[in-house]
């Protein structure tokens, strides 16, 4: 080993080896990864399979994890300091796979260095910080991608294709089911924002993605049936089961159910009923084998029981999509604005479940007031908020302009 020149003394470089890809005529995007935990390893694997990207440095507070990840995925440098990734002279884009509480600060540091950002959801843990982080990226002229990976899953993508192409006609109802194989640890749930933010946010975003129009209001309920220990936590953190109705323009609705436990495996299904046809997805299985016996007929094995197995291809495809945007200067395939809207929907769902009523998304979006000094949440009379054009007003906060409510 030897110390990397020009970087923190904590950065370690593996023995230099010839990089055959540099001899290629195509442009290779050099990236750094912050976080070598579970999700960081998923993204390192996805990057390793992308011919147009090369990870040159990975960080983790526990340096041994960074070193192990670097050696596993042939990354030349590792460090215990995320800032070493952000300021690395070769890095063009940063993959942020750190805990959620660090995301906004790291995004803004990347923007200051002119580095584009691929960020695991959420961009930030609250709306003002989310808006400020997106604003900084916009001002710096960098690309920001929110990693809502289900949009890139081949199954959900095929449903979207059926909607866009008109195969199903005009969408009428969207149904989504999301059930985890086993509940997460108490420590994960505590302080995580609750089931709508840390779990159902993917389904809320997917409902908007598949419906192809903007949501107006939401009705949600939550309960605790799986893990009684979380019942004492505040707000939506006390729920391990939830049901949601999202109302779209023209009275169209999306129906979502989520639960933190499905004993039979990872249950992720989608369905769109249109005026011409219906399309639905099934769960993903390790194989297509089916068993026929005297007492059973069906799949020989249970569905995948881990999100990294279930969405392995989705993580790869979202990586390829963002690298393509960087190489060919295309718009980010899943923007900071998409992440902002998904967070607004999740917050509104929690508010609806706590207050037992329909909540207009404008109630949440319009409560964020921004000026030259930053953004803050103010109290509004929800009865006076205008439901139309709430997304346009929310996006106006990103441009620093006022839009009449």
N, C-alpha and C positions, 0 to 999 in steps of 0.2 A: 504494500500500500504506500501511497505518498499523499501529501497534502495537496489539495487543489490550489493552483495559483490564482490569486485575486479574489478568493472567497473566504468565508469565515474559516477559522482554524478547525472548526468542528466538522467541516465537510471532508469526506473521505472519497478518494477516487480509486476505482479498481485499476488493475494493470491495463494500460492502454492497449487496445487491439485495433487492427485495421477495420475501418467501417466501409464495407463494400458499397453501402447505399449512397455514400457521398459521391461515388463515381457515376451514379445514375443521373440522367438528365432531368428527371422530374424533381420538383421542389419537395423537400422533406421538411415538415414542420417539426421543430424541436420543442418539446414540451417538458414541463416539470409537474410532478404530482405531490400535493400536500396531503399527507395521511396514508399510512400503510396498514390501516386496520382492515376490517372485512370489506368495506365498499371500495377502499383504495386498491386492494388487490384485484377486485373485479375490474376496475378501470385500467390497471396496469396490464392485465391479461388482454383486455380489449385493444389497448394501444399496441401491444406486441403483435397483434394480428392485423394491424392497419399498416399497409405498405407506404402510406404517405406521411406517417408520423414516427417520431423517435423520441422516447423518453430519455432525457439525459441526466435527470436528478430526481430523487424522491426524498421526502422528509417525514419524520415521525418523532414525537417527543421522546419515545423510547427508541434510542438510536439502533439498538439491536434489531428491532422490527424493520426499520428502514433498511438496514444492511441485508437482512434476510430477503426482503422484497426485491432489493436491487440485484442480488445475486440470482434470485429465481427468474427475474425477467430481463437479465442482461443490461441493467442500467449502470452506467459507469460511476455515478456519484450518489452518495447518500449523506444525510445530515440530520441533526436533531432540531434544527431551526427552520421554520417555514419561510422566514425572510430570505434565507439562502436560495430557496427555490425562486422566489419572486424576483430577486435582484440578479439572478444568474445571467451572465452576459449572452449566453446562447439561447436561453428560453424565450420563445415567442408567445406561448400560451401556457396558462396554468390550469391544471385540473385540481379543484378544491374538493377534497374528500375528508375534511376535518369535521369535528363536532359542529352542530348548527350554530352555536353561540359565537363561533369564530368567523363565520362566513362573511358577514358584511365588512368587517375590518380587513380581512384578507382580500376581498374584492376591491376595496378602495385602494389598498396598497398596490395591487396589480395595475389598476387604472393609472396610478401615479407613475408607474414604470412603463406604461404603454403596452402592457401585456394583455392579450385577450383572455377571457375566463370561461371555463366550463365548470359550473358549480352544481354540486348535488343540492337537491331541494332541502330546506328552503334557502332563498337568498339571504334572508334574515328572519329573526324570530318575531318581529312585529312589523306593522305597516310603515311607520315613519322611517325606520332604518332600512327597510326594503326599498322605499322610494329614493332615499338618499343614495343608496348604493347604486341603483340603476342610473340616477342622475349623474353620478360621478363617471360612470362608464360612458354614458352618452356624451358628456363634455370632453372626455379623453379620446373619443372616436374609436373605442375598442369594441370588439364583439363580446357579448355576454350571452351564454346559453344556460338556461335552466334545465337540469337533467330530469325531465319527466319521461322516464324511459319507456313507459307503456305505449306512448305514441309510436315508438319504433319497433314494437313487437310485431312480427309478421302476421299473427292472428288478428290483432286489433287493426293493423294497417289494412288488411284485406276487407274488414268491415267498413273502414273509412273509404276505401276505394269503391265499394258498392254504393255508398252514399253519394260520393262525388260524381261517379259515372252515371247515376240515375238508375242503377239496377234495381234498387228497392223503391224507387219513386221518392216522393217527399216523405222525410222521416216524420213519424207520428209519436212513437214512444221509444225511448232508449232504456234498457234495463242492464244494470251492472251488479255483479256479485263479487265481493272480495272477502275471503275468509282465510286467515292464517292457520297453519297446522297446529301451532301452540302459542300461548300468550307470551309476551316478552317479559323479562325480569321487572320486578317492581321499580328498580332504580331507573330503568329505561322509561317507564311510564311517568314517573314522578318528574315534573318539570318539563315534560316533553310537549306540553300544549294540548294534549288530549287526542282522542281517537280521530277527530275530524282533521286535525293538522298533521298528525304523524302517520295516518293510515288512509283515511277516506279522501285526502287531498288528491290522490292519484285518480280516484274514481270521479271526483267532482270535475277535475280537469278533463278526464276522458269523456264525460257526458257532454261537455262543451265541444270537445274535439269532434265527436261523432254527430251531434245534433247539427253542427254547422251554423249555429246562430248564437246570439248572446242571451245569457240567463237573466231573469228579472227578479225572482224571489225564491225563497227556500223554506221548507218545513222539515224539521229534523226532530228525532227523539233518540234518547239513549238510555241504556240500562246496564246493570252489572249482573252477569250470570256465571262467569267463568272463574274469575279471580277475586274473591271477596276482600282481599287485602287492599285493592285499589279503591274500594267503595268510599273510603275516608278522604280521598284526594279531592281537590277543588275542581268544580266545573266539569268539563268534558273529560278530564283525566280520570274521573270516576267511572267512565263507561268502557265496557269491553264489547258491547253490542250496540249497533245503531242502525236506524232506518232513515232514509232521506228521500224527499221529493223535490226536484228542482223544476221550477216552471219557466218555460221559455216563451218567446213571442208567439202569439196566436194560440196560447193555451196548451202547446206541446209540453210534455213532461218527461223527465228522466227519473227513474226509480232505482234507488241504490240501497243495498243492504251490506253491512260489514260486520264481521265478528272476528275476535282475536283467537278463536279456536275452531278448527274443523278437524276432527280426529282422523278423517280419511285422506288428508293431504291438503296441499295448497290449492284452494278453490278460487279460480279467477275466470269469470265468464262474462261475455257481453252479448247483447241482442239488440237489434234495431228492427222495429216494425215500421214499414213504409206503406205508401199507398199502392205499390205494385208487388211488393214481396217482403219477406222477412229474412234476415241473416243473423246467425248466431255462431259463437265460438264454443268449443268444448275445452276442457282442461287439458294440460300437457302431461303426457305420461313418459316414463323412461323408455318405453318401447311400445310397439303396436300389438304385442302378443295378447291373445284372448284365451281364456280357459273355459272349457266346456266339461262340466262334471255333473254328477247326479244331483248335487245340492247347490250348484253355482254355475252361472254363465255370465261372463263379463271379462273385463280387463284382468290380465294375469297379475298385474302389480298396481299399487295405488298411484295417484298422481304425484308429481314432484312434491317434495315436502320442504323445499327451501327456495327462497326468492332468487338466489344466485343461479340455481339450476334452471328454474322456470323462465327467467328472463335473460339467460346468457346471451342469446342471439340479439335481444333488444339492446343490451349494453354495447354489443359490438356495432350494431347498426347506428346507434346514436353517436358513437365515436366517429365512425366513418362519415356521417352526415356533417358533424361539426368540423372535422378536419377538411372536408371538401369545401365548406364555407370559408375556411381560412386560406386554403390553397388558391381557390378561385374567386375570392372576395365576394362571396354570396352572403345574403342575410342569414343570421343565425336561425337554424331550423326550429328552435324552441326558445323564444326570447325571454328577456327579463320581464317584459310585460305579461307574457303568459304565466310566469311564476307569480307575479303580483296578483293577477286575476284569480289564480287558483288559491292563493292565500286569503284573499277577500272572501271567496266562496266558503272556505273552511271556517273562517272566523264567524261568518254569518250563520253557518250551520250550528256552531256551538252556541251562539246567541239564541237561535231558535229553540234548541233543545232545552236550554236553561229557562227560557221565558215562556215556552209552550205556545208559540204563535208563528205565523208566517213572518219572515223577515225579508224585507227588500234589500238587495245587495247595495243599493244606493245609501242605505243607512250606515253601512260600514265604510264605503268608499268616500262619501261626502264628509264623514267625520274627521278625515285627515286633511289638515290645513297646512299648506306650505308657503314659505316666503324665503327671502334671501338668507335668513338665519337658520333654515332647516324646516323640518316637518314635525307636527304634533297632532295628537288626537284630541278633539273637542267634543263636548256633549251636544247632541242635537235632539230636537223633537222628531222622533221617527215618523210621526204622522205628517210632517211637513216636507219630508224629502220627496223628490221627484224621481220615480223609478226609471224613466226613459233616459237614455244616453249616459248612464252612470259610468260605463267603461270609458267613454270619451272624456268625461270629467276626471276620472282616475288617471288616465294617460296624460291629461293636461298638467297634473302635478309633476310629471316627469319632464315637462318642457318649461315649467316655471311660469305658466300662463294661467290666468283665471278663466274659467268657463262658467257661464251662468247656469245655476241649478234650476 
